[in-house]
Amino acid sequence: MSTLPQLTIAEKVFTDLVTAIVEGHIAAGSKISEPELAKSLGISRGPLREAIARLEATGLVIRKPNIGARVVNLTARDMIEISQLREPLEGMACRLAAENRSDADIAELRALLDQHMAMDSLQKGQAYYQKEGDLDFHYRIVQCSGNDKMIGLLCDDLYHLVRMYRYQYGMQSPRAKRAFSEHTHIIDAIEDRDGELAEILMRRHIRASRKNIQARLLQEEQGAINPAELPPT
């Protein structure tokens, strides 16, 4: 019987830090102190530096000379630029998914949305939380595209940064039920092999999400919202 490969210390630290940063347990803009973090995690500086280097490659951490490493700040400008990139690419991912999808793909996507729908926060229209990777609707759609370059960009290079914006500003929202409904219509179009409609629906979905997150970020940047007073995510 095969067993899953064991994670190295650096890989486990990287995974744990990604979760902490994405979910806001390590605040945006905060300094990463290697000595303090190594002590709190009970590890040596070597694996920690390796993990921080990977965080830097994902865009979650920025390192500057004489300043050190800091968690990236979340700004409306950066979010808009990322969204402008995601909109056409994820739209095309939907078109390709509609062309390439199998019956098994549709069944898995439907099962995923069934899992999402069972969430109490979504039932109440308060939030639409999605775990990462295969439990994330957007991640799964891109995987179904079959385009390796697109998968590399959206599921590796930008993925954690996109999740950070979505988790901290987009998932807890009055848009929760509407966003779920939009996901359902996208799958309907993919199942019907209507690539044109699937692309249009995904682009509209990302645009609506961007406007929702942008409004909250702008309010925070203008001082209308104190981050500490935001509803818990």
N, CA and C of each residue as an Amber inpcrd file, in Angstrom:
protein
   699
   0.8530000  -1.1910000   0.0000000   0.0000000   0.0000000   0.0000000
   0.8890000   1.2410000   0.0000000   0.6350000   2.1450000  -0.9390000
   1.4450000   3.3510000  -1.0390000   1.0900000   4.3210000   0.0720000
   2.0870000   5.0920000   0.4940000   1.8720000   6.1130000   1.5180000
   2.2150000   7.4740000   0.9490000   1.5870000   8.5000000   1.5020000
   1.8630000   9.8540000   1.0430000   3.2560000  10.2660000   1.4880000
   4.0010000  11.0010000   0.6410000   5.3450000  11.4380000   1.0270000
   5.2730000  12.3900000   2.2210000   6.2440000  12.2620000   3.1170000
   6.2990000  13.1250000   4.2830000   6.7970000  14.5060000   3.8770000
   6.1600000  15.5320000   4.4330000   6.6050000  16.8930000   4.1720000
   7.8990000  17.1770000   4.9190000   8.8030000  17.9120000   4.2860000
   9.9840000  18.3710000   5.0010000   9.5640000  19.4560000   5.9930000
  10.4500000  19.8040000   6.8980000  10.1400000  20.8620000   7.8670000
   9.8300000  22.1570000   7.1330000  10.6360000  22.4940000   6.1170000
  10.4280000  23.7380000   5.3680000   9.0820000  23.7360000   4.6550000
   8.6900000  22.5890000   4.0950000   7.4000000  22.5040000   3.3950000
   6.2340000  22.6680000   4.3600000   6.3420000  22.0520000   5.5310000
   5.2670000  22.1840000   6.5140000   5.1700000  23.6150000   7.0210000
   6.3290000  24.2290000   7.2820000   6.3200000  25.6240000   7.7470000
   5.7320000  26.5280000   6.6750000   6.1040000  26.2920000   5.4280000
   5.5510000  27.0870000   4.3240000   4.0340000  26.9650000   4.2810000
   3.5240000  25.7370000   4.3470000   2.0760000  25.5080000   4.2990000
   1.3730000  26.1970000   5.4550000   1.9390000  26.0730000   6.6590000
   1.3240000  26.6920000   7.8430000   1.3430000  28.2140000   7.7420000
   2.4440000  28.7750000   7.2390000   2.5430000  30.2330000   7.1280000
   1.6100000  30.7660000   6.0410000   1.4670000  30.0250000   4.9430000
   0.5230000  30.4260000   3.8990000  -0.8700000  30.5570000   4.4910000
  -1.3010000  29.5380000   5.2420000  -2.6290000  29.5750000   5.8490000
  -2.7700000  30.7470000   6.8040000  -1.7540000  30.9680000   7.6360000
  -1.8070000  32.0530000   8.6150000  -1.8860000  33.4210000   7.9360000
  -1.1580000  33.5950000   6.8380000  -1.1600000  34.8780000   6.1330000
  -2.4620000  35.0720000   5.3640000  -2.8730000  34.0420000   4.6280000
  -4.1010000  34.1420000   3.8310000  -5.3060000  34.4390000   4.7170000
  -5.3810000  33.7980000   5.8700000  -6.5340000  33.9550000   6.7430000
  -6.4060000  35.1490000   7.6860000  -5.2760000  35.8710000   7.6010000
  -5.1300000  37.0930000   8.3760000  -4.6370000  36.9060000   9.7910000
  -4.2350000  35.6820000  10.1660000  -3.6900000  35.4630000  11.5050000
  -2.3250000  36.1460000  11.6380000  -1.5980000  36.2290000  10.5330000
  -0.4250000  37.1020000  10.4470000  -0.8600000  38.2700000   9.5730000
  -0.9250000  39.4460000  10.1510000  -1.5660000  40.5830000   9.4960000
  -0.7930000  41.0750000   8.2740000  -1.5460000  41.5670000   7.2810000
  -0.9420000  42.1980000   6.1090000  -0.0720000  43.3600000   6.5600000
   1.1210000  43.4630000   5.9630000   2.0330000  44.5550000   6.2940000
   2.9200000  44.2960000   7.4900000   2.6920000  43.1950000   8.2110000
   3.4740000  42.9580000   9.4260000   4.8600000  42.4240000   9.0920000
   5.8200000  42.7440000   9.9610000   7.2040000  42.3200000   9.7690000
   7.3590000  40.8550000  10.1500000   8.1530000  40.1320000   9.3730000
   8.4680000  38.7450000   9.6730000   9.8070000  38.7180000  10.4010000
   9.7740000  38.4180000  11.6800000  10.9980000  38.3170000  12.4780000
  11.4540000  36.8640000  12.4930000  12.5580000  36.5840000  11.8090000
  13.0380000  35.2080000  11.7380000  13.3710000  34.6340000  13.1160000
  14.0950000  35.3700000  13.9820000  14.4070000  34.7940000  15.3040000
  13.1510000  34.4750000  16.1140000  12.1840000  35.4060000  16.1350000
  10.9660000  35.1890000  16.9210000  10.1350000  34.0420000  16.3490000
  10.0420000  34.0000000  15.0050000   9.2300000  32.9610000  14.3680000
   9.8750000  31.5940000  14.5540000  11.1950000  31.5280000  14.4030000
  11.9000000  30.2530000  14.5870000  11.7100000  29.7470000  16.0150000
  11.7690000  30.6640000  16.9760000  11.5970000  30.2770000  18.3800000
  10.1770000  29.7910000  18.6510000   9.1860000  30.5310000  18.1140000
   7.7920000  30.1550000  18.3720000   7.4250000  28.8320000  17.7090000
   8.0510000  28.5400000  16.5630000   7.7640000  27.2960000  15.8450000
   8.6420000  26.1400000  16.3150000   9.6910000  26.4670000  17.0650000
  10.5880000  25.4310000  17.5610000  11.4270000  24.8010000  16.4750000
  11.8720000  25.6230000  15.5050000  12.6850000  25.1080000  14.3970000
  13.9350000  25.9560000  14.2440000  14.8810000  25.4730000  13.4440000
  16.0960000  26.2330000  13.1720000  15.8280000  27.2740000  12.0940000
  16.7600000  28.1850000  11.9220000  16.5690000  29.2780000  10.9620000
  16.6250000  28.7940000   9.5100000  17.3430000  27.6780000   9.2470000
  17.4910000  27.2020000   7.8670000  16.1690000  26.8830000   7.1960000
  15.3650000  25.9630000   7.7400000  14.0700000  25.6430000   7.1280000
  13.1490000  26.8530000   7.0620000  13.2300000  27.7300000   8.0780000
  12.3820000  28.9120000   8.0810000  12.7460000  29.8340000   6.9240000
  14.0330000  30.0260000   6.6910000  14.4610000  30.8790000   5.5720000
  14.0110000  30.2950000   4.2400000  14.0740000  28.9620000   4.1350000
  13.6080000  28.3070000   2.9080000  12.1150000  28.5570000   2.6970000
  11.3410000  28.4610000   3.7830000   9.8960000  28.6930000   3.6980000
   9.5960000  30.1420000   3.3450000  10.3310000  31.0780000   3.9340000
  10.1070000  32.4990000   3.6530000  10.4620000  32.8230000   2.2060000
  11.5140000  32.1820000   1.6840000  11.8740000  32.3870000   0.2750000
  10.7330000  31.9370000  -0.6400000  10.0700000  30.8370000  -0.2800000
   8.9270000  30.3670000  -1.0760000   7.7460000  31.3200000  -0.9380000
   7.5460000  31.8550000   0.2500000   6.4750000  32.8410000   0.4430000
   6.7220000  34.0730000  -0.4260000   7.9790000  34.4600000  -0.5260000
   8.3370000  35.6120000  -1.3640000   8.0120000  35.3190000  -2.8290000
   8.2640000  34.0850000  -3.2610000   7.9940000  33.7070000  -4.6560000
   6.5020000  33.7250000  -4.9560000   5.6540000  33.4760000  -3.9510000
   4.2080000  33.4850000  -4.1620000   3.6240000  34.8930000  -4.1220000
   4.4170000  35.8820000  -3.6930000   3.9140000  37.2520000  -3.5940000
   3.2980000  37.5780000  -2.2440000   3.3070000  36.6160000  -1.3040000
   2.7170000  36.8740000   0.0080000   3.6550000  37.6520000   0.9130000
   4.9480000  37.5610000   0.6360000   5.9560000  38.2460000   1.4450000
   6.8690000  39.0500000   0.5270000   7.2230000  40.2380000   0.9780000
   8.1420000  41.1020000   0.2320000   9.3760000  41.3320000   1.0930000
  10.5410000  41.1650000   0.4950000  11.7970000  41.3710000   1.2240000
  12.5230000  42.5830000   0.6410000  12.9430000  43.5160000   1.5130000
  13.6530000  44.7150000   1.0750000  14.9700000  44.8370000   1.8340000
  16.0290000  45.3280000   1.1570000  17.3250000  45.4950000   1.8180000
  17.1980000  46.4100000   3.0390000  17.8680000  46.0220000   4.1090000
  17.9270000  46.7940000   5.3610000  16.5840000  46.9000000   6.0870000
  15.5580000  46.2570000   5.5470000  14.2400000  46.2780000   6.1920000
  13.8260000  44.8700000   6.5940000  14.1310000  43.9240000   5.7290000
  13.7600000  42.5460000   5.9970000  12.4870000  42.1510000   5.2840000
  11.8890000  41.0730000   5.7530000  10.6950000  40.5270000   5.1080000
   9.4310000  41.0110000   5.8040000   8.4430000  41.3760000   4.9920000
   7.1370000  41.7800000   5.5040000   6.0430000  41.0940000   4.6970000
   4.9200000  40.8520000   5.3520000   3.7500000  40.3490000   4.6380000
   3.2600000  41.4510000   3.7100000   2.8480000  41.0770000   2.5170000
   2.4020000  42.0630000   1.5290000   1.2030000  42.8490000   2.0620000
   1.1410000  44.1230000   1.7120000  -0.0330000  44.9350000   2.0220000
  -1.0990000  44.6890000   0.9700000  -2.3450000  44.6470000   1.3850000
  -3.4540000  44.4720000   0.4550000  -3.9900000  45.8450000   0.0780000
  -3.9090000  46.1780000  -1.2070000  -4.3700000  47.4810000  -1.6750000
  -5.3900000  47.3190000  -2.7920000  -6.2350000  48.3210000  -2.9350000
  -7.2480000  48.2870000  -3.9920000  -6.5740000  48.2510000  -5.3640000
  -5.5070000  48.9990000  -5.5420000  -4.8240000  49.0540000  -6.8420000
  -4.2970000  47.6820000  -7.2500000  -3.5910000  47.0140000  -6.3120000
  -3.0400000  45.6980000  -6.6340000  -4.1480000  44.6900000  -6.9130000
  -5.2180000  44.7600000  -6.1110000  -6.3270000  43.8310000  -6.3090000
  -6.9690000  44.0190000  -7.6770000  -7.1330000  45.2810000  -8.0920000
  -7.7320000  45.5700000  -9.3940000  -6.8560000  44.9990000 -10.5140000
  -5.5410000  45.1920000 -10.4000000  -4.6380000  44.6960000 -11.4330000
  -4.6760000  43.1680000 -11.5240000  -4.7180000  42.5140000 -10.3730000
  -4.8040000  41.0510000 -10.3690000  -6.1310000  40.5910000 -10.9690000
  -7.2100000  41.2770000 -10.6140000  -8.5280000  40.9300000 -11.1450000
  -8.5940000  41.1340000 -12.6500000  -7.9570000  42.1960000 -13.1380000
  -7.9330000  42.4540000 -14.5780000  -7.2010000  41.3420000 -15.3220000
  -6.2460000  40.7250000 -14.6350000  -5.5330000  39.5980000 -15.2250000
  -6.3750000  38.3240000 -15.1490000  -7.0260000  38.1150000 -13.9980000
  -7.8310000  36.9070000 -13.8050000  -9.0370000  36.8620000 -14.7380000
  -9.6800000  37.9880000 -14.9640000 -10.9490000  37.9810000 -15.7030000
 -10.8390000  37.3080000 -17.0700000  -9.9120000  37.7320000 -17.9290000
  -9.8430000  37.0530000 -19.2370000  -9.2860000  35.6350000 -19.1380000
  -8.3380000  35.4080000 -18.2170000  -7.7320000  34.0850000 -18.1310000
  -8.7080000  33.0460000 -17.5730000  -9.4190000  33.3880000 -16.5070000
 -10.3850000  32.4270000 -15.9650000 -11.5950000  32.2860000 -16.8850000
 -11.9070000  33.3520000 -17.6220000 -12.9540000  33.2350000 -18.6280000
 -12.5590000  32.2260000 -19.6880000 -11.3030000  32.3240000 -20.1620000
 -10.8140000  31.3690000 -21.1480000 -10.7270000  29.9660000 -20.5590000
 -10.3930000  29.8670000 -19.2680000 -10.3600000  28.5580000 -18.6160000
 -11.7350000  27.8940000 -18.6840000 -12.7790000  28.6870000 -18.4990000
 -14.1500000  28.1520000 -18.5860000 -14.4730000  27.6980000 -20.0020000
 -14.0560000  28.4760000 -20.9840000 -14.2970000  28.1020000 -22.3840000
 -13.6150000  26.7660000 -22.6990000 -12.3540000  26.6420000 -22.2610000
 -11.6080000  25.4070000 -22.5120000 -12.2030000  24.2360000 -21.7260000
 -12.6380000  24.5170000 -20.4990000 -13.2610000  23.4610000 -19.6930000
 -14.5190000  22.9390000 -20.3710000 -15.2950000  23.8470000 -20.9730000
 -16.5150000  23.4450000 -21.6710000 -16.1880000  22.5620000 -22.8760000
 -15.0680000  22.8430000 -23.5260000 -14.6710000  22.0580000 -24.6960000
 -14.0930000  20.6990000 -24.3070000 -13.4100000  20.6490000 -23.1570000
 -12.6480000  19.4540000 -22.7980000 -13.2800000  18.5980000 -21.7140000
 -14.3330000  19.0920000 -21.0860000 -14.8480000  18.4460000 -19.8720000
 -15.3570000  17.0330000 -20.1540000 -15.2550000  16.2170000 -19.1160000
 -15.8150000  14.8690000 -19.1550000 -17.0270000  14.8190000 -18.2230000
 -17.7740000  13.7470000 -18.3030000 -18.9020000  13.5910000 -17.3830000
 -18.4120000  13.5530000 -15.9330000 -17.2330000  12.9580000 -15.7420000
 -16.6680000  12.8890000 -14.3920000 -16.3350000  14.2830000 -13.8670000
 -15.8390000  15.1560000 -14.7530000 -15.5350000  16.5320000 -14.3440000
 -16.7850000  17.2350000 -13.8340000 -17.8710000  17.0890000 -14.5750000
 -19.1260000  17.7450000 -14.1850000 -19.6230000  17.1840000 -12.8560000
 -19.5600000  15.8760000 -12.7130000 -20.0160000  15.2420000 -11.4690000
 -19.2050000  15.7460000 -10.2830000 -17.8910000  15.9030000 -10.4690000
 -17.0320000  16.3800000  -9.3800000 -17.3140000  17.8400000  -9.0480000
 -17.5570000  18.6560000 -10.0740000 -17.8690000  20.0650000  -9.8340000
 -19.2150000  20.2100000  -9.1130000 -20.1850000  19.3970000  -9.5170000
 -21.4980000  19.4270000  -8.8450000 -21.3500000  18.9910000  -7.3770000
 -20.5530000  17.9550000  -7.1570000 -20.3470000  17.4600000  -5.7930000
 -19.6510000  18.5160000  -4.9370000 -18.7330000  19.2420000  -5.5490000
 -18.0340000  20.3140000  -4.8300000 -19.0190000  21.3990000  -4.3950000
 -19.9050000  21.8040000  -5.3130000 -20.8850000  22.8350000  -4.9560000
 -21.8760000  22.3230000  -3.9180000 -22.1830000  21.0200000  -3.9500000
 -23.0450000  20.4460000  -2.9160000 -22.3860000  20.5930000  -1.5390000
 -21.0680000  20.3740000  -1.4890000 -20.3360000  20.5560000  -0.2300000
 -20.4110000  22.0030000   0.2290000 -20.2260000  22.9170000  -0.7200000
 -20.2750000  24.3450000  -0.3790000 -21.6590000  24.7320000   0.1310000
 -22.6880000  24.2340000  -0.5390000 -24.0550000  24.5980000  -0.1940000
 -24.4280000  24.1400000   1.2110000 -23.7730000  23.0900000   1.6940000
 -24.0830000  22.5620000   3.0190000 -23.5280000  23.4360000   4.1460000
 -22.7050000  24.4010000   3.8050000 -22.1090000  25.2610000   4.8340000
 -23.1650000  26.1550000   5.4740000 -23.1360000  26.2240000   6.7840000
 -24.1190000  27.0090000   7.5320000 -24.0290000  28.4940000   7.1860000
 -22.8070000  28.9950000   7.0320000 -22.6230000  30.4220000   6.7420000
 -23.2080000  30.7990000   5.3900000 -23.1380000  29.8700000   4.4120000
 -23.7240000  30.1330000   3.0980000 -25.2460000  30.0410000   3.1600000
 -25.7510000  29.0580000   3.8860000 -27.1970000  28.9190000   4.0470000
 -27.8090000  30.2030000   4.6150000 -27.0710000  30.8470000   5.5270000
 -27.5500000  32.0700000   6.1510000 -27.2570000  33.3200000   5.3130000
 -26.5430000  33.1390000   4.1870000 -26.2250000  34.2700000   3.3240000
 -25.1950000  35.1990000   3.9130000 -24.3700000  34.6850000   4.8260000
 -23.3910000  35.5290000   5.5060000 -22.0100000  35.4590000   4.8680000
 -21.6230000  34.2850000   4.4210000 -20.2720000  34.1030000   3.8930000
 -20.2290000  32.8760000   2.9990000 -19.2410000  32.8650000   2.1020000
 -19.0480000  31.7330000   1.1970000 -17.5710000  31.3600000   1.2710000
 -17.2230000  30.5830000   2.2990000 -15.8400000  30.1780000   2.4880000
 -15.5220000  28.9550000   1.6440000 -14.3540000  29.0080000   0.9910000
 -13.8850000  27.8760000   0.2090000 -12.4660000  27.5390000   0.6450000
 -12.2190000  26.2610000   0.9300000 -10.8690000  25.8460000   1.2570000
 -10.0370000  25.8560000  -0.0270000  -8.7260000  25.6780000   0.1440000
  -7.8470000  25.8360000  -1.0050000  -7.7550000  24.5800000  -1.8630000
  -7.1060000  24.7450000  -3.0010000  -6.8370000  23.6150000  -3.8820000
  -8.0950000  23.0120000  -4.4700000  -8.1990000  21.6930000  -4.4090000
  -9.3040000  20.9850000  -5.0490000 -10.6620000  21.3040000  -4.4400000
 -10.6850000  21.9680000  -3.2710000 -11.9520000  22.3510000  -2.6390000
 -12.3660000  23.7740000  -3.0160000 -11.6120000  24.3910000  -3.9050000
 -11.8570000  25.7610000  -4.3580000 -12.4290000  25.7080000  -5.7820000
 -13.6180000  26.2660000  -5.9690000 -14.2930000  26.2340000  -7.2660000
 -13.4100000  26.7900000  -8.3810000 -12.8080000  27.9480000  -8.1550000
 -12.0040000  28.5810000  -9.2040000 -10.7840000  27.7350000  -9.5550000
 -10.1510000  27.1730000  -8.5610000  -8.9950000  26.3000000  -8.7780000
  -9.3880000  25.1040000  -9.6530000 -10.5280000  24.4830000  -9.3300000
 -10.9660000  23.3090000 -10.0720000 -11.3090000  23.6390000 -11.5170000
 -11.9240000  24.7910000 -11.7490000 -12.2530000  25.1840000 -13.1230000
 -10.9820000  25.3350000 -13.9500000  -9.9850000  26.0040000 -13.3780000
  -8.7240000  26.1980000 -14.1070000  -8.0770000  24.8450000 -14.3910000
  -8.1200000  23.9360000 -13.4240000  -7.5620000  22.5950000 -13.6450000
  -8.2640000  21.8980000 -14.8000000  -9.5770000  22.1210000 -14.9320000
 -10.3570000  21.4780000 -16.0030000 -10.0340000  22.0480000 -17.3790000
  -9.3630000  23.1900000 -17.4230000  -9.0450000  23.8060000 -18.7180000
  -8.0640000  22.9450000 -19.5150000  -7.1860000  22.2240000 -18.8010000
  -6.1870000  21.4110000 -19.4710000  -5.0160000  22.1980000 -20.0290000
  -4.9870000  23.5170000 -19.7800000  -3.9050000  24.3730000 -20.2830000
  -2.8410000  24.5030000 -19.1940000  -1.7040000  23.8490000 -19.3770000
  -0.6760000  23.8050000 -18.3350000  -0.1200000  25.1830000 -17.9880000
   0.0470000  26.0440000 -18.9880000   0.5830000  27.3830000 -18.7290000
  -0.4000000  28.1820000 -17.8760000  -1.6760000  28.0780000 -18.2040000
  -2.7070000  28.7870000 -17.4480000  -2.7880000  28.2420000 -16.0250000
  -2.7010000  26.9210000 -15.8960000  -2.7380000  26.2820000 -14.5790000
  -1.5550000  26.7600000 -13.7380000  -0.3780000  26.8420000 -14.3450000
   0.8050000  27.2940000 -13.6180000   0.6590000  28.7090000 -13.0970000
   0.0870000  29.5800000 -13.9220000  -0.0580000  30.9880000 -13.5270000
  -1.1300000  31.1690000 -12.4690000  -2.3110000  30.5740000 -12.6840000
  -3.4530000  30.8260000 -11.8050000  -3.5000000  29.9130000 -10.5890000
  -2.9430000  28.7190000 -10.6830000  -3.0130000  27.7680000  -9.5690000
  -1.7060000  27.6890000  -8.7770000  -0.6710000  28.3500000  -9.2690000
   0.6150000  28.3680000  -8.5580000   1.0780000  29.8010000  -8.2930000
   1.4210000  30.5260000  -9.3630000   2.0570000  31.8290000  -9.2080000
   1.1950000  32.8470000  -8.4590000  -0.0760000  32.9650000  -8.8240000
  -0.9420000  33.9950000  -8.2430000  -1.9170000  33.4640000  -7.1970000
  -1.9800000  32.1550000  -7.0570000  -3.0970000  31.5570000  -6.3270000
  -3.2160000  32.0250000  -4.8810000  -2.1410000  31.9730000  -4.1270000
  -2.2310000  32.3050000  -2.7010000  -2.5260000  33.7880000  -2.4810000
  -1.9810000  34.6250000  -3.3470000  -2.2590000  36.0560000  -3.2190000
  -3.7250000  36.3460000  -3.5240000  -4.2530000  35.7100000  -4.5590000
  -5.6730000  35.8640000  -4.8830000  -6.5370000  35.3910000  -3.7150000
  -6.1620000  34.2500000  -3.1380000  -6.9280000  33.7350000  -1.9910000
  -6.8760000  34.6880000  -0.8070000  -5.7600000  35.3500000  -0.6160000
  -5.6350000  36.2830000   0.5050000  -6.6570000  37.4170000   0.3750000
  -6.7840000  37.9740000  -0.8240000  -7.7980000  39.0250000  -1.0570000
  -9.2000000  38.4560000  -0.8670000  -9.4410000  37.3010000  -1.4650000
 -10.7870000  36.7250000  -1.3880000 -11.1600000  36.3730000   0.0400000
 -10.2110000  35.7580000   0.7780000 -10.5310000  35.2960000   2.1250000
 -10.7960000  36.4700000   3.0640000  -9.9550000  37.4860000   2.9910000
 -10.0590000  38.5710000   3.9660000 -11.0920000  39.6350000   3.5980000
 -11.4450000  39.7240000   2.3020000 -12.3600000  40.7950000   1.9070000
 -13.5500000  40.3390000   1.0720000 -13.5190000  39.1290000   0.5490000
 -14.5770000  38.7310000  -0.3700000 -15.4960000  37.6260000   0.0950000
 -14.9800000  36.7020000   0.9140000 -15.7810000  35.5280000   1.2480000
 -16.8920000  35.8380000   2.2450000 -16.6250000  36.7490000   3.1880000
 -17.6870000  37.1580000   4.1110000 -18.3730000  38.3710000   3.5020000
 -19.5350000  38.1560000   2.9220000 -20.1530000  39.2000000   2.1140000
 -21.6350000  38.9240000   1.9050000 -22.4290000  39.9730000   1.7560000
 -23.8430000  39.7870000   1.3850000 -23.9970000  39.1340000   0.0190000
 -22.8900000  39.0730000  -0.7510000 -22.9240000  38.4520000  -2.0830000
 -22.8460000  36.9350000  -2.0140000 -22.7670000  36.3600000  -0.8140000
 -22.4850000  34.9280000  -0.6730000 -23.4050000  34.0550000  -1.5230000
 -24.7200000  34.1930000  -1.3470000 -25.6530000  33.3360000  -2.0840000
 -25.6340000  33.6400000  -3.5750000 -25.4670000  34.9080000  -3.9270000
 -25.4160000  35.2510000  -5.3510000 -24.1730000  34.6510000  -5.9980000
 -23.0430000  34.7070000  -5.2820000 -21.8060000  34.1310000  -5.8180000
 -21.9660000  32.6340000  -6.0440000 -22.6190000  31.9580000  -5.1010000
 -22.8660000  30.5210000  -5.2560000 -23.7450000  30.2550000  -6.4770000
 -24.7820000  31.0670000  -6.6460000 -25.6660000  30.9040000  -7.8020000
 -24.8970000  31.1120000  -9.1060000 -23.9850000  32.0730000  -9.1190000
 -23.1730000  32.3300000 -10.3140000 -22.2970000  31.1180000 -10.6230000
 -21.7430000  30.4930000  -9.5950000 -20.9480000  29.2770000  -9.7940000
 -21.7990000  28.1780000 -10.4390000 -23.0240000  28.0440000  -9.9610000
 -23.9250000  27.0140000 -10.4990000 -24.2100000  27.2400000 -11.9760000
 -24.4660000  28.4860000 -12.3620000 -24.7510000  28.7960000 -13.7710000
 -23.5220000  28.5530000 -14.6530000 -22.3470000  28.8000000 -14.1040000
 -21.1140000  28.5500000 -14.8600000 -20.9800000  27.0530000 -15.1520000
 -21.2470000  26.2280000 -14.1440000 -21.1790000  24.7750000 -14.3570000
 -22.2310000  24.3230000 -15.3660000 -23.4270000  24.9180000 -15.3050000
 -24.4730000  24.5740000 -16.2780000 -23.9690000  24.8030000 -17.7040000
 -23.3190000  25.9490000 -17.9170000 -22.8220000  26.2730000 -19.2570000
 -21.7080000  25.3140000 -19.6780000 -20.8290000  24.9740000 -18.7320000
 -19.7490000  24.0310000 -19.0440000 -20.3290000  22.6640000 -19.3870000
 -21.3380000  22.2290000 -18.6280000 -21.9670000  20.9340000 -18.9040000
 -22.6120000  20.9290000 -20.2880000 -23.1940000  22.0560000 -20.6900000
 -23.8320000  22.1680000 -22.0020000 -22.8190000  22.3560000 -23.1310000
 -21.5350000  22.3940000 -22.7830000 -20.4460000  22.6470000 -23.7270000
 -20.6040000  23.9990000 -24.4340000 -21.2030000  24.9420000 -23.7360000
 -21.3690000  26.2970000 -24.2750000 -20.2080000  27.1460000 -23.7570000
 -19.0720000  27.0410000 -24.4290000 -17.8670000  27.7350000 -23.9870000
 -18.0150000  29.2390000 -23.9780000 -18.7330000  29.7680000 -24.9630000
 -18.9070000  31.2170000 -25.0390000 -19.6660000  31.7390000 -23.8190000
 -20.7610000  31.0760000 -23.4740000 -21.5480000  31.5010000 -22.3160000
 -20.7630000  31.3030000 -21.0220000 -20.0610000  30.1790000 -20.9040000
 -19.2810000  29.9180000 -19.6930000 -18.2350000  31.0140000 -19.4800000
 -17.5930000  31.4260000 -20.5580000 -16.5870000  32.4860000 -20.4580000
 -17.2210000  33.8050000 -20.0170000 -18.3380000  34.1580000 -20.6240000
 -19.0300000  35.4050000 -20.2730000 -19.4430000  35.3990000 -18.8030000
 -19.9990000  34.2790000 -18.3530000 -20.4770000  34.1950000 -16.9670000
 -19.3310000  34.2950000 -15.9680000 -18.1940000  33.6670000 -16.2700000
 -17.0560000  33.7440000 -15.3550000 -16.4890000  35.1540000 -15.3140000
 -16.4150000  35.8060000 -16.4650000 -15.8920000  37.1730000 -16.4790000
 -16.7990000  38.0970000 -15.6790000 -18.1090000  37.9410000 -15.8160000
 -19.0470000  38.7540000 -15.0280000 -18.8940000  38.4640000 -13.5440000
 -18.7070000  37.1910000 -13.2140000 -18.5700000  36.7710000 -11.8230000
 -17.3370000  37.4080000 -11.1850000 -16.2120000  37.3660000 -11.8690000
 -14.9800000  37.9420000 -11.3310000 -15.0980000  39.4580000 -11.2250000
 -15.7750000  40.0720000 -12.2010000 -15.9600000  41.5280000 -12.1720000
 -16.8010000  41.9290000 -10.9610000 -17.8510000  41.1750000 -10.6860000
 -18.7140000  41.4840000  -9.5380000 -17.9580000  41.2950000  -8.2310000
 -17.1580000  40.2490000  -8.1650000 -16.3540000  39.9960000  -6.9780000
 -15.3460000  41.1210000  -6.7670000 -14.7290000  41.5680000  -7.8690000
 -13.7520000  42.6560000  -7.7760000 -14.3930000  43.9180000  -7.2120000
 -15.5860000  44.2530000  -7.6820000 -16.2530000  45.4650000  -7.1960000
 -16.5660000  45.3620000  -5.7100000 -16.9540000  44.1760000  -5.2690000
 -17.2620000  43.9520000  -3.8610000 -16.0190000  44.1400000  -2.9880000
 -14.9080000  43.5020000  -3.3940000 -13.6670000  43.6020000  -2.6230000
 -13.1000000  45.0120000  -2.7060000 -13.1800000  45.6080000  -3.8900000
 -12.6550000  46.9620000  -4.0880000 -13.3360000  47.9570000  -3.1540000
 -14.6420000  47.8410000  -2.9930000 -15.3820000  48.7700000  -2.1310000
 -14.8940000  48.6700000  -0.6920000 -14.6670000  47.4430000  -0.2160000
 -14.2150000  47.2670000   1.1660000 -12.7890000  47.7660000   1.3430000
 -11.9210000  47.5000000   0.3610000 -10.5410000  47.9580000   0.4510000
 -10.4630000  49.4770000   0.4340000 -11.2300000  50.1020000  -0.4410000
 -11.2120000  51.5590000  -0.5310000 -11.7080000  52.1950000   0.7610000
 -12.7380000  51.6080000   1.3610000 -13.2320000  52.1300000   2.6390000
 -12.1490000  52.0460000   3.7040000 -11.4270000  50.9370000   3.7110000
 -10.3630000  50.7700000   4.7010000  -9.2300000  51.7590000   4.4490000
  -8.8240000  51.9000000   3.1700000  -7.7360000  52.8000000   2.8380000
  -8.0710000  54.2520000   3.1700000  -9.3470000  54.6010000   3.0570000
  -9.7720000  55.9670000   3.3440000 -10.0900000  56.1800000   4.8210000
  -9.9000000  55.1220000   5.6110000 -10.0980000  55.2590000   7.0420000
 -11.5200000  55.0960000   7.5060000 -12.4290000  54.7460000   6.5790000
 -13.8290000  54.5910000   6.9710000 -14.0310000  53.2950000   7.7450000
 -13.1090000  52.3300000   7.5480000 -13.2100000  51.0620000   8.2550000
 -11.8850000  50.8070000   8.9710000 -11.9530000  50.5070000  10.2270000
 -10.7950000  50.0620000  10.9840000 -10.7120000  48.5570000  10.8170000
  -9.5640000  48.0090000  10.3240000  -9.4770000  46.5670000  10.1040000
  -9.8670000  45.7570000  11.3320000  -9.5630000  46.2670000  12.5130000
  -9.8920000  45.5310000  13.7400000 -11.3720000  45.4540000  13.9820000
 -12.1320000  46.3480000  13.3040000 -13.5700000  46.3710000  13.5030000
 -14.3330000  45.6260000  12.4120000 -13.5950000  45.0790000  11.4330000
 -14.2480000  44.3070000  10.3870000 -14.8180000  43.0320000  10.9850000
 -15.9030000  42.5040000  10.4240000 -16.4290000  41.2280000  10.9230000
 -15.3640000  40.1520000  10.8320000 -15.3130000  39.1970000  11.7540000
 -14.2820000  38.1580000  11.7130000 -14.3870000  37.3250000  10.4620000
 -13.2270000  36.9010000   9.8870000 -13.2290000  36.1000000   8.6640000
 -12.8390000  34.6690000   8.9490000
